[in-house]
Amino acid sequence: MTAASTRAKVGLTIIICTYRREDLLSRALASISSESPQADLQVDVLVVDNSDDGSAKKIVEAAQGGAFGIRWMEAHPANISVARNAGVAATSSAWFAFLDDDQEVAPGWLAAVAEAIARLPHDAFFGAVDARFEAPDLATPLVRQLFSRKLDATQGDDLFAMGPEKTAGIALSTANSIFRRAALPADETPFDLTFGNGGGEDYDLLCRMQAQGRRFGWLPAARAREFVPAARCRQDYLWNRFYAGGQAFAAAIAKRSAHPQRARWAMRAKGAVQASLLGLLYPFKAMGDSGARADHAYRLAGALGKASLADIRPIYRQNDSAS
């Protein structure tokens, strides 16, 4: 008997929160099932169904019977933070991963995760994401960046969610991510419900974790492919998404401050200045191509979101075809 066979396996639960995207969920589960089991990992999959009618249950039942256990649970009400919290609470694994229901892991994903867990000191890892657009002609450079995660860095390089060292060029989120359970904030619910209808609940968690000294690592070999429907490239949807993103970013950063209210007003002032400058530049951008104009408008939406006095604009489940 080898040392590897007698060593206790580390638990890893892959959590997929879903809402009425049965075909995409089926592909996500199939991609996980095609991965080779790893000697040092005990892997299972948990699908958290946030729909009102339990529409994902039949997909989970059809996917069962492979190398990894797959189970289904409901989470209500309709709020992505509720779904994520329910998934975390329903597992006891030392590690858990989040995969979006519109993502498929690339071959070798699980092997890369196993190596990182065994060899690297980080508390959370973020894999590469390759966007697959249903309507590529509608995907501007900023939209491609929004739905992708690409970075010129090597495995194990440190990533930062906020502050002067904030990693440029990518957005850290739960999409294709792996967390050490013991690194979660011990005295707080992982995902704040106030972000649950507009997004940013994952960024808020990462800001809290970083403030507590947790380390984030880049894991380029753990790749995922994300399907982006044409509805998510509509300008009205993207305007609202960037606007809500600006609101969520400002709220999460302000919450980490020693004086949250003061910090939030400072963010509003910064957003107002940015929006004014972007507005002044718009006539010049309007002379460029349609993609440049659209991206400039999305940046303006983000700045206006930072300056907003309102609650985070609802995005989650706002439109079934785009959510």
Contacts in CASP RR format, 6 or more apart in sequence:
PFRMAT RR
TARGET T0000
AUTHOR 0000-0000-0000
METHOD contacts of the structure
MODEL  1
MTAASTRAKVGLTIIICTYRREDLLSRALASISSESPQADLQVDVLVVDN
SDDGSAKKIVEAAQGGAFGIRWMEAHPANISVARNAGVAATSSAWFAFLD
DDQEVAPGWLAAVAEAIARLPHDAFFGAVDARFEAPDLATPLVRQLFSRK
LDATQGDDLFAMGPEKTAGIALSTANSIFRRAALPADETPFDLTFGNGGG
EDYDLLCRMQAQGRRFGWLPAARAREFVPAARCRQDYLWNRFYAGGQAFA
AAIAKRSAHPQRARWAMRAKGAVQASLLGLLYPFKAMGDSGARADHAYRL
AGALGKASLADIRPIYRQNDSAS
4 39 0 8 1.000
4 40 0 8 1.000
5 39 0 8 1.000
7 40 0 8 1.000
9 39 0 8 1.000
9 40 0 8 1.000
9 41 0 8 1.000
9 42 0 8 1.000
10 40 0 8 1.000
10 41 0 8 1.000
10 42 0 8 1.000
10 94 0 8 1.000
10 95 0 8 1.000
10 117 0 8 1.000
10 118 0 8 1.000
11 41 0 8 1.000
11 42 0 8 1.000
11 43 0 8 1.000
11 93 0 8 1.000
11 94 0 8 1.000
11 95 0 8 1.000
12 41 0 8 1.000
12 42 0 8 1.000
12 43 0 8 1.000
12 44 0 8 1.000
12 93 0 8 1.000
12 94 0 8 1.000
12 95 0 8 1.000
12 96 0 8 1.000
12 97 0 8 1.000
12 113 0 8 1.000
12 117 0 8 1.000
12 178 0 8 1.000
13 43 0 8 1.000
13 44 0 8 1.000
13 45 0 8 1.000
13 46 0 8 1.000
13 91 0 8 1.000
13 93 0 8 1.000
13 95 0 8 1.000
13 96 0 8 1.000
13 97 0 8 1.000
14 32 0 8 1.000
14 43 0 8 1.000
14 44 0 8 1.000
14 45 0 8 1.000
14 46 0 8 1.000
14 96 0 8 1.000
14 97 0 8 1.000
14 98 0 8 1.000
14 99 0 8 1.000
15 46 0 8 1.000
15 48 0 8 1.000
15 84 0 8 1.000
15 87 0 8 1.000
15 88 0 8 1.000
15 91 0 8 1.000
15 96 0 8 1.000
15 97 0 8 1.000
15 98 0 8 1.000
15 99 0 8 1.000
16 25 0 8 1.000
16 28 0 8 1.000
16 29 0 8 1.000
16 45 0 8 1.000
16 46 0 8 1.000
16 47 0 8 1.000
16 48 0 8 1.000
16 98 0 8 1.000
16 99 0 8 1.000
16 100 0 8 1.000
16 101 0 8 1.000
17 48 0 8 1.000
17 50 0 8 1.000
17 75 0 8 1.000
17 80 0 8 1.000
17 83 0 8 1.000
17 84 0 8 1.000
17 87 0 8 1.000
17 98 0 8 1.000
17 100 0 8 1.000
17 101 0 8 1.000
18 25 0 8 1.000
18 47 0 8 1.000
18 48 0 8 1.000
18 49 0 8 1.000
18 50 0 8 1.000
18 51 0 8 1.000
18 56 0 8 1.000
18 101 0 8 1.000
19 49 0 8 1.000
19 50 0 8 1.000
19 51 0 8 1.000
19 78 0 8 1.000
19 101 0 8 1.000
19 317 0 8 1.000
19 320 0 8 1.000
19 323 0 8 1.000
20 51 0 8 1.000
20 55 0 8 1.000
20 320 0 8 1.000
21 101 0 8 1.000
21 102 0 8 1.000
22 55 0 8 1.000
22 56 0 8 1.000
22 58 0 8 1.000
22 59 0 8 1.000
24 101 0 8 1.000
24 102 0 8 1.000
24 227 0 8 1.000
25 47 0 8 1.000
25 56 0 8 1.000
25 59 0 8 1.000
25 101 0 8 1.000
26 59 0 8 1.000
26 62 0 8 1.000
26 63 0 8 1.000
27 104 0 8 1.000
27 227 0 8 1.000
28 99 0 8 1.000
28 100 0 8 1.000
28 101 0 8 1.000
28 102 0 8 1.000
28 103 0 8 1.000
28 104 0 8 1.000
28 105 0 8 1.000
29 45 0 8 1.000
29 47 0 8 1.000
29 59 0 8 1.000
29 60 0 8 1.000
29 63 0 8 1.000
29 70 0 8 1.000
30 63 0 8 1.000
30 104 0 8 1.000
31 104 0 8 1.000
31 105 0 8 1.000
31 106 0 8 1.000
31 109 0 8 1.000
32 45 0 8 1.000
32 68 0 8 1.000
32 99 0 8 1.000
32 105 0 8 1.000
32 110 0 8 1.000
33 63 0 8 1.000
33 66 0 8 1.000
33 67 0 8 1.000
33 68 0 8 1.000
33 70 0 8 1.000
34 107 0 8 1.000
35 67 0 8 1.000
35 68 0 8 1.000
35 105 0 8 1.000
35 107 0 8 1.000
35 108 0 8 1.000
35 109 0 8 1.000
35 110 0 8 1.000
35 111 0 8 1.000
36 108 0 8 1.000
36 110 0 8 1.000
36 111 0 8 1.000
37 43 0 8 1.000
37 67 0 8 1.000
37 68 0 8 1.000
37 110 0 8 1.000
38 110 0 8 1.000
38 111 0 8 1.000
38 114 0 8 1.000
40 114 0 8 1.000
40 117 0 8 1.000
40 118 0 8 1.000
41 110 0 8 1.000
41 113 0 8 1.000
41 114 0 8 1.000
41 117 0 8 1.000
42 93 0 8 1.000
43 68 0 8 1.000
43 69 0 8 1.000
43 110 0 8 1.000
44 68 0 8 1.000
44 69 0 8 1.000
44 70 0 8 1.000
44 71 0 8 1.000
44 93 0 8 1.000
45 68 0 8 1.000
45 69 0 8 1.000
45 70 0 8 1.000
45 71 0 8 1.000
46 70 0 8 1.000
46 71 0 8 1.000
46 72 0 8 1.000
46 73 0 8 1.000
46 87 0 8 1.000
46 90 0 8 1.000
46 91 0 8 1.000
47 56 0 8 1.000
47 59 0 8 1.000
47 60 0 8 1.000
47 70 0 8 1.000
47 71 0 8 1.000
47 72 0 8 1.000
47 73 0 8 1.000
48 73 0 8 1.000
48 74 0 8 1.000
48 75 0 8 1.000
48 83 0 8 1.000
48 84 0 8 1.000
48 86 0 8 1.000
48 87 0 8 1.000
48 90 0 8 1.000
49 55 0 8 1.000
49 56 0 8 1.000
49 57 0 8 1.000
49 72 0 8 1.000
49 73 0 8 1.000
49 74 0 8 1.000
49 75 0 8 1.000
50 74 0 8 1.000
50 75 0 8 1.000
50 76 0 8 1.000
50 78 0 8 1.000
50 79 0 8 1.000
50 80 0 8 1.000
50 82 0 8 1.000
50 83 0 8 1.000
50 317 0 8 1.000
52 76 0 8 1.000
52 78 0 8 1.000
54 74 0 8 1.000
56 72 0 8 1.000
57 72 0 8 1.000
60 70 0 8 1.000
60 71 0 8 1.000
60 72 0 8 1.000
61 72 0 8 1.000
63 70 0 8 1.000
64 70 0 8 1.000
73 86 0 8 1.000
73 87 0 8 1.000
73 90 0 8 1.000
75 82 0 8 1.000
75 83 0 8 1.000
75 85 0 8 1.000
75 86 0 8 1.000
75 87 0 8 1.000
76 82 0 8 1.000
78 197 0 8 1.000
78 316 0 8 1.000
78 317 0 8 1.000
79 193 0 8 1.000
79 196 0 8 1.000
79 197 0 8 1.000
79 316 0 8 1.000
80 191 0 8 1.000
80 196 0 8 1.000
80 197 0 8 1.000
80 198 0 8 1.000
80 199 0 8 1.000
80 201 0 8 1.000
80 316 0 8 1.000
81 191 0 8 1.000
81 192 0 8 1.000
81 193 0 8 1.000
81 195 0 8 1.000
81 196 0 8 1.000
81 201 0 8 1.000
82 193 0 8 1.000
82 196 0 8 1.000
84 98 0 8 1.000
84 174 0 8 1.000
84 190 0 8 1.000
84 191 0 8 1.000
84 201 0 8 1.000
84 202 0 8 1.000
85 189 0 8 1.000
85 190 0 8 1.000
85 191 0 8 1.000
88 96 0 8 1.000
88 181 0 8 1.000
88 184 0 8 1.000
88 190 0 8 1.000
88 191 0 8 1.000
93 181 0 8 1.000
94 180 0 8 1.000
94 181 0 8 1.000
94 182 0 8 1.000
95 117 0 8 1.000
95 178 0 8 1.000
95 179 0 8 1.000
95 180 0 8 1.000
95 181 0 8 1.000
96 178 0 8 1.000
96 179 0 8 1.000
96 181 0 8 1.000
97 113 0 8 1.000
97 176 0 8 1.000
97 177 0 8 1.000
97 178 0 8 1.000
97 179 0 8 1.000
98 174 0 8 1.000
98 175 0 8 1.000
98 176 0 8 1.000
98 177 0 8 1.000
98 179 0 8 1.000
98 202 0 8 1.000
99 105 0 8 1.000
99 175 0 8 1.000
99 176 0 8 1.000
99 224 0 8 1.000
100 174 0 8 1.000
100 175 0 8 1.000
100 176 0 8 1.000
100 226 0 8 1.000
102 226 0 8 1.000
102 227 0 8 1.000
102 228 0 8 1.000
103 129 0 8 1.000
103 175 0 8 1.000
103 176 0 8 1.000
103 224 0 8 1.000
103 225 0 8 1.000
103 226 0 8 1.000
103 227 0 8 1.000
104 224 0 8 1.000
104 225 0 8 1.000
104 227 0 8 1.000
105 176 0 8 1.000
105 222 0 8 1.000
105 223 0 8 1.000
105 224 0 8 1.000
106 130 0 8 1.000
106 223 0 8 1.000
106 224 0 8 1.000
106 225 0 8 1.000
108 221 0 8 1.000
108 222 0 8 1.000
109 221 0 8 1.000
109 222 0 8 1.000
109 223 0 8 1.000
109 224 0 8 1.000
111 221 0 8 1.000
112 219 0 8 1.000
112 221 0 8 1.000
112 222 0 8 1.000
113 125 0 8 1.000
113 178 0 8 1.000
113 219 0 8 1.000
113 222 0 8 1.000
115 221 0 8 1.000
116 122 0 8 1.000
116 125 0 8 1.000
116 155 0 8 1.000
116 156 0 8 1.000
116 178 0 8 1.000
116 219 0 8 1.000
116 222 0 8 1.000
117 178 0 8 1.000
120 155 0 8 1.000
120 156 0 8 1.000
120 217 0 8 1.000
121 215 0 8 1.000
122 156 0 8 1.000
122 158 0 8 1.000
122 180 0 8 1.000
122 215 0 8 1.000
122 216 0 8 1.000
122 217 0 8 1.000
123 179 0 8 1.000
123 180 0 8 1.000
123 183 0 8 1.000
123 209 0 8 1.000
123 214 0 8 1.000
123 215 0 8 1.000
123 216 0 8 1.000
124 177 0 8 1.000
124 178 0 8 1.000
124 179 0 8 1.000
124 180 0 8 1.000
124 183 0 8 1.000
124 206 0 8 1.000
124 209 0 8 1.000
124 214 0 8 1.000
124 215 0 8 1.000
124 216 0 8 1.000
124 217 0 8 1.000
125 156 0 8 1.000
125 177 0 8 1.000
125 178 0 8 1.000
125 216 0 8 1.000
125 217 0 8 1.000
125 218 0 8 1.000
125 219 0 8 1.000
125 222 0 8 1.000
126 149 0 8 1.000
126 159 0 8 1.000
126 170 0 8 1.000
126 172 0 8 1.000
126 176 0 8 1.000
126 177 0 8 1.000
126 178 0 8 1.000
126 216 0 8 1.000
126 217 0 8 1.000
126 218 0 8 1.000
126 219 0 8 1.000
127 149 0 8 1.000
127 176 0 8 1.000
127 177 0 8 1.000
127 218 0 8 1.000
127 219 0 8 1.000
127 220 0 8 1.000
127 222 0 8 1.000
127 223 0 8 1.000
127 224 0 8 1.000
128 149 0 8 1.000
128 150 0 8 1.000
128 151 0 8 1.000
128 176 0 8 1.000
128 219 0 8 1.000
128 220 0 8 1.000
128 221 0 8 1.000
128 222 0 8 1.000
128 223 0 8 1.000
128 224 0 8 1.000
129 147 0 8 1.000
129 148 0 8 1.000
129 149 0 8 1.000
129 150 0 8 1.000
129 175 0 8 1.000
129 176 0 8 1.000
129 223 0 8 1.000
129 224 0 8 1.000
129 225 0 8 1.000
129 226 0 8 1.000
130 148 0 8 1.000
130 150 0 8 1.000
130 223 0 8 1.000
130 224 0 8 1.000
130 225 0 8 1.000
130 226 0 8 1.000
131 139 0 8 1.000
131 144 0 8 1.000
131 147 0 8 1.000
131 148 0 8 1.000
131 225 0 8 1.000
131 226 0 8 1.000
131 228 0 8 1.000
132 225 0 8 1.000
132 226 0 8 1.000
132 227 0 8 1.000
132 228 0 8 1.000
133 139 0 8 1.000
133 144 0 8 1.000
133 147 0 8 1.000
133 228 0 8 1.000
133 230 0 8 1.000
133 233 0 8 1.000
134 227 0 8 1.000
134 228 0 8 1.000
134 229 0 8 1.000
134 230 0 8 1.000
134 233 0 8 1.000
135 230 0 8 1.000
135 233 0 8 1.000
138 230 0 8 1.000
138 233 0 8 1.000
138 234 0 8 1.000
139 147 0 8 1.000
139 228 0 8 1.000
139 233 0 8 1.000
140 291 0 8 1.000
140 292 0 8 1.000
140 294 0 8 1.000
140 295 0 8 1.000
140 298 0 8 1.000
141 291 0 8 1.000
141 295 0 8 1.000
142 294 0 8 1.000
142 295 0 8 1.000
142 298 0 8 1.000
142 299 0 8 1.000
143 233 0 8 1.000
143 238 0 8 1.000
143 294 0 8 1.000
143 295 0 8 1.000
143 298 0 8 1.000
145 169 0 8 1.000
145 170 0 8 1.000
146 171 0 8 1.000
146 238 0 8 1.000
146 241 0 8 1.000
147 226 0 8 1.000
147 228 0 8 1.000
147 232 0 8 1.000
148 226 0 8 1.000
149 170 0 8 1.000
149 171 0 8 1.000
149 175 0 8 1.000
149 176 0 8 1.000
150 170 0 8 1.000
151 167 0 8 1.000
151 169 0 8 1.000
151 170 0 8 1.000
151 218 0 8 1.000
151 220 0 8 1.000
153 218 0 8 1.000
153 220 0 8 1.000
154 218 0 8 1.000
154 220 0 8 1.000
155 218 0 8 1.000
155 219 0 8 1.000
155 220 0 8 1.000
155 221 0 8 1.000
156 217 0 8 1.000
156 218 0 8 1.000
156 219 0 8 1.000
157 217 0 8 1.000
157 218 0 8 1.000
158 215 0 8 1.000
158 216 0 8 1.000
158 217 0 8 1.000
158 218 0 8 1.000
159 167 0 8 1.000
159 170 0 8 1.000
159 172 0 8 1.000
159 216 0 8 1.000
159 217 0 8 1.000
159 218 0 8 1.000
160 166 0 8 1.000
160 167 0 8 1.000
160 210 0 8 1.000
160 216 0 8 1.000
161 167 0 8 1.000
161 172 0 8 1.000
161 203 0 8 1.000
161 206 0 8 1.000
161 207 0 8 1.000
161 209 0 8 1.000
161 210 0 8 1.000
161 216 0 8 1.000
162 206 0 8 1.000
162 207 0 8 1.000
162 210 0 8 1.000
162 252 0 8 1.000
162 253 0 8 1.000
162 256 0 8 1.000
171 203 0 8 1.000
172 202 0 8 1.000
172 203 0 8 1.000
172 206 0 8 1.000
172 216 0 8 1.000
173 200 0 8 1.000
173 202 0 8 1.000
173 203 0 8 1.000
174 202 0 8 1.000
174 205 0 8 1.000
175 224 0 8 1.000
175 226 0 8 1.000
176 222 0 8 1.000
176 223 0 8 1.000
176 224 0 8 1.000
177 202 0 8 1.000
178 219 0 8 1.000
178 222 0 8 1.000
183 209 0 8 1.000
183 214 0 8 1.000
184 190 0 8 1.000
184 205 0 8 1.000
184 209 0 8 1.000
185 205 0 8 1.000
185 208 0 8 1.000
185 209 0 8 1.000
185 212 0 8 1.000
188 208 0 8 1.000
190 205 0 8 1.000
191 201 0 8 1.000
191 202 0 8 1.000
191 204 0 8 1.000
191 205 0 8 1.000
192 201 0 8 1.000
192 204 0 8 1.000
192 205 0 8 1.000
194 251 0 8 1.000
194 311 0 8 1.000
194 312 0 8 1.000
195 201 0 8 1.000
195 204 0 8 1.000
195 248 0 8 1.000
195 251 0 8 1.000
195 252 0 8 1.000
195 312 0 8 1.000
196 316 0 8 1.000
197 312 0 8 1.000
197 314 0 8 1.000
197 315 0 8 1.000
197 316 0 8 1.000
197 317 0 8 1.000
198 244 0 8 1.000
198 245 0 8 1.000
198 248 0 8 1.000
198 312 0 8 1.000
198 313 0 8 1.000
198 314 0 8 1.000
198 315 0 8 1.000
198 316 0 8 1.000
199 244 0 8 1.000
199 245 0 8 1.000
199 248 0 8 1.000
199 312 0 8 1.000
199 315 0 8 1.000
199 316 0 8 1.000
200 245 0 8 1.000
200 248 0 8 1.000
200 249 0 8 1.000
200 252 0 8 1.000
200 312 0 8 1.000
203 248 0 8 1.000
203 249 0 8 1.000
203 252 0 8 1.000
204 248 0 8 1.000
204 251 0 8 1.000
204 252 0 8 1.000
204 255 0 8 1.000
206 216 0 8 1.000
207 252 0 8 1.000
207 253 0 8 1.000
207 255 0 8 1.000
207 256 0 8 1.000
208 255 0 8 1.000
208 256 0 8 1.000
209 216 0 8 1.000
210 216 0 8 1.000
211 256 0 8 1.000
229 321 0 8 1.000
229 322 0 8 1.000
231 237 0 8 1.000
231 319 0 8 1.000
231 321 0 8 1.000
231 322 0 8 1.000
232 238 0 8 1.000
232 322 0 8 1.000
234 322 0 8 1.000
235 294 0 8 1.000
235 297 0 8 1.000
237 319 0 8 1.000
237 322 0 8 1.000
238 294 0 8 1.000
238 298 0 8 1.000
238 301 0 8 1.000
239 297 0 8 1.000
239 298 0 8 1.000
239 301 0 8 1.000
240 301 0 8 1.000
240 313 0 8 1.000
240 315 0 8 1.000
240 318 0 8 1.000
241 315 0 8 1.000
242 298 0 8 1.000
242 299 0 8 1.000
242 301 0 8 1.000
242 302 0 8 1.000
243 301 0 8 1.000
243 302 0 8 1.000
243 304 0 8 1.000
243 305 0 8 1.000
243 308 0 8 1.000
243 313 0 8 1.000
244 305 0 8 1.000
244 312 0 8 1.000
244 313 0 8 1.000
244 314 0 8 1.000
244 315 0 8 1.000
245 302 0 8 1.000
245 305 0 8 1.000
245 312 0 8 1.000
246 301 0 8 1.000
246 302 0 8 1.000
246 303 0 8 1.000
246 305 0 8 1.000
246 306 0 8 1.000
246 308 0 8 1.000
247 305 0 8 1.000
247 306 0 8 1.000
247 308 0 8 1.000
247 310 0 8 1.000
247 311 0 8 1.000
247 312 0 8 1.000
247 313 0 8 1.000
248 312 0 8 1.000
249 306 0 8 1.000
250 264 0 8 1.000
250 267 0 8 1.000
250 268 0 8 1.000
250 271 0 8 1.000
250 305 0 8 1.000
250 306 0 8 1.000
250 308 0 8 1.000
251 264 0 8 1.000
251 312 0 8 1.000
253 263 0 8 1.000
253 267 0 8 1.000
254 260 0 8 1.000
254 261 0 8 1.000
254 263 0 8 1.000
254 264 0 8 1.000
254 266 0 8 1.000
254 267 0 8 1.000
257 263 0 8 1.000
267 306 0 8 1.000
268 306 0 8 1.000
268 307 0 8 1.000
268 308 0 8 1.000
268 309 0 8 1.000
269 307 0 8 1.000
270 306 0 8 1.000
271 303 0 8 1.000
271 304 0 8 1.000
271 305 0 8 1.000
271 306 0 8 1.000
271 307 0 8 1.000
272 303 0 8 1.000
272 307 0 8 1.000
274 303 0 8 1.000
274 306 0 8 1.000
274 307 0 8 1.000
275 300 0 8 1.000
275 303 0 8 1.000
275 304 0 8 1.000
275 307 0 8 1.000
278 296 0 8 1.000
278 299 0 8 1.000
278 300 0 8 1.000
278 303 0 8 1.000
279 300 0 8 1.000
281 296 0 8 1.000
282 296 0 8 1.000
282 297 0 8 1.000
282 300 0 8 1.000
285 292 0 8 1.000
285 293 0 8 1.000
285 296 0 8 1.000
286 293 0 8 1.000
315 323 0 8 1.000
316 323 0 8 1.000
317 323 0 8 1.000
END
